[in-house]
Amino acid sequence: MKNILIILCCLLVSPIVSAATSIKAEVNGMVCAFCAKGIEKKLNAMPEGQGAFVDLKRRIVVLELKPQQNVSLDAFTQVIKDAGYAVSKVEKVEQSIVEIKANIKASMKGQ
Amino acid sequence: MFKQLSVAFLLAVSSLHAQSAALMGFEDSYMLMTETGEYNQELMFNYAPSIHHAFGVEVMRMSPKGMRATTMTGINYTGLIQRWNLPSAQANVWFMGSVGEARGLHHGFSYSPSVQFDYETTRLYFLAKMRMLRAPGMNNDMVAVQGGFSFYEADFDDTQPWFVLEAKAIKNFNPSFQLTPALRLINKNYFLELGVTNPFNKSERAPRLNLMFTY
């Protein structure tokens, strides 16, 4: 009975603490902070986003979406192209920027 | 007059060609660039309405050793002709041109078209540039190559230090050959470079400071 209650509680709470959605892309040509600033500026200007993250070493850019907001992968790719760069891979991930940063940190420790 | 108009027309045609070329990023940004050295002082401010091109104003002072300086003031255009976005590198071909007025040792209509190629990874950097620098009685055309490396890879929010070596040859100028080793710091908002021109020649040795801000 106790276990069932715990499962029910988890099911009720899970929508509230559900993972944030982010769009993550690998970007070709992004080799210095000076030039990548254009990408950050474009991403921060997107009304659907609530934060942007640029990882220069791994050539990754991330846009964390606001709850209930959506941006198509094509639209996101076009924003990067408009900033002057090329996208080699783009995907939606159920992670926040904080979680993505933590994963990167963890993978660095594992190396 | 006809010659001046012809040059202005050629610059305009070149500019239009550059505008129709590849995309490039930093739309709606302002940039301030300065160079301060014994032989050359330059101040340029431009605005990029799109990723294709930027328009601005500049003041350039050429100060050959032992001679009176010439100051050129004018308007300029910068355009990206081609960009290659590679998995771990970027290469660009740029056109830059300015028209204006020269004062000092030389007087009159001045013009300065140039073409630049650069290639950069997160650790290596190469640049080659050809620039015409003309005014009545003045021909300081130049070619320059730069090569450099960064000491380490940096994160987006960090400042990255680079060592850069520039070799520059300038027609009818003293010194006509300038070798400048420099330390360059690149941040997402600024670029600062401190170098010494012709460090091994006591009579020509001179510090040089380059700054660039973007916002």
HADDOCK unambig.tbl for C-alpha pairs under 7 A between the chains (distance, minus, plus):
assign (segid A and resid 28 and name CA) (segid B and resid 85 and name CA) 5.31 0.50 0.50
assign (segid A and resid 28 and name CA) (segid B and resid 86 and name CA) 5.27 0.50 0.50
assign (segid A and resid 28 and name CA) (segid B and resid 87 and name CA) 4.53 0.50 0.50
assign (segid A and resid 28 and name CA) (segid B and resid 88 and name CA) 6.46 0.50 0.50
assign (segid A and resid 29 and name CA) (segid B and resid 85 and name CA) 4.09 0.50 0.50
assign (segid A and resid 29 and name CA) (segid B and resid 86 and name CA) 5.19 0.50 0.50
assign (segid A and resid 29 and name CA) (segid B and resid 87 and name CA) 6.20 0.50 0.50
assign (segid A and resid 29 and name CA) (segid B and resid 88 and name CA) 6.23 0.50 0.50
assign (segid A and resid 29 and name CA) (segid B and resid 89 and name CA) 5.16 0.50 0.50
assign (segid A and resid 29 and name CA) (segid B and resid 90 and name CA) 4.58 0.50 0.50
assign (segid A and resid 31 and name CA) (segid B and resid 88 and name CA) 6.88 0.50 0.50
assign (segid A and resid 31 and name CA) (segid B and resid 89 and name CA) 6.19 0.50 0.50
assign (segid A and resid 31 and name CA) (segid B and resid 90 and name CA) 6.92 0.50 0.50
assign (segid A and resid 31 and name CA) (segid B and resid 121 and name CA) 5.56 0.50 0.50
assign (segid A and resid 31 and name CA) (segid B and resid 122 and name CA) 4.93 0.50 0.50
assign (segid A and resid 32 and name CA) (segid B and resid 122 and name CA) 6.27 0.50 0.50
assign (segid A and resid 33 and name CA) (segid B and resid 156 and name CA) 5.14 0.50 0.50
assign (segid A and resid 33 and name CA) (segid B and resid 187 and name CA) 6.01 0.50 0.50
assign (segid A and resid 33 and name CA) (segid B and resid 188 and name CA) 4.58 0.50 0.50
assign (segid A and resid 34 and name CA) (segid B and resid 186 and name CA) 6.67 0.50 0.50
assign (segid A and resid 34 and name CA) (segid B and resid 187 and name CA) 5.83 0.50 0.50
assign (segid A and resid 34 and name CA) (segid B and resid 188 and name CA) 3.99 0.50 0.50
assign (segid A and resid 34 and name CA) (segid B and resid 189 and name CA) 6.27 0.50 0.50
assign (segid A and resid 37 and name CA) (segid B and resid 188 and name CA) 5.85 0.50 0.50
assign (segid A and resid 38 and name CA) (segid B and resid 25 and name CA) 5.82 0.50 0.50
assign (segid A and resid 38 and name CA) (segid B and resid 26 and name CA) 4.61 0.50 0.50
assign (segid A and resid 54 and name CA) (segid B and resid 156 and name CA) 6.32 0.50 0.50
assign (segid A and resid 55 and name CA) (segid B and resid 155 and name CA) 6.50 0.50 0.50
assign (segid A and resid 55 and name CA) (segid B and resid 156 and name CA) 6.10 0.50 0.50
assign (segid A and resid 56 and name CA) (segid B and resid 155 and name CA) 5.60 0.50 0.50
assign (segid A and resid 56 and name CA) (segid B and resid 156 and name CA) 5.37 0.50 0.50
assign (segid A and resid 57 and name CA) (segid B and resid 153 and name CA) 6.81 0.50 0.50
assign (segid A and resid 57 and name CA) (segid B and resid 154 and name CA) 6.92 0.50 0.50
assign (segid A and resid 57 and name CA) (segid B and resid 155 and name CA) 6.26 0.50 0.50
assign (segid A and resid 82 and name CA) (segid B and resid 23 and name CA) 6.88 0.50 0.50
assign (segid A and resid 82 and name CA) (segid B and resid 25 and name CA) 6.63 0.50 0.50
assign (segid A and resid 83 and name CA) (segid B and resid 24 and name CA) 6.06 0.50 0.50
assign (segid A and resid 83 and name CA) (segid B and resid 25 and name CA) 3.90 0.50 0.50
assign (segid A and resid 83 and name CA) (segid B and resid 26 and name CA) 6.18 0.50 0.50
assign (segid A and resid 83 and name CA) (segid B and resid 51 and name CA) 6.86 0.50 0.50
assign (segid A and resid 84 and name CA) (segid B and resid 23 and name CA) 5.34 0.50 0.50
assign (segid A and resid 84 and name CA) (segid B and resid 24 and name CA) 3.76 0.50 0.50
assign (segid A and resid 84 and name CA) (segid B and resid 25 and name CA) 4.15 0.50 0.50
assign (segid A and resid 84 and name CA) (segid B and resid 51 and name CA) 6.90 0.50 0.50
assign (segid A and resid 85 and name CA) (segid B and resid 85 and name CA) 6.20 0.50 0.50
assign (segid A and resid 86 and name CA) (segid B and resid 85 and name CA) 6.11 0.50 0.50
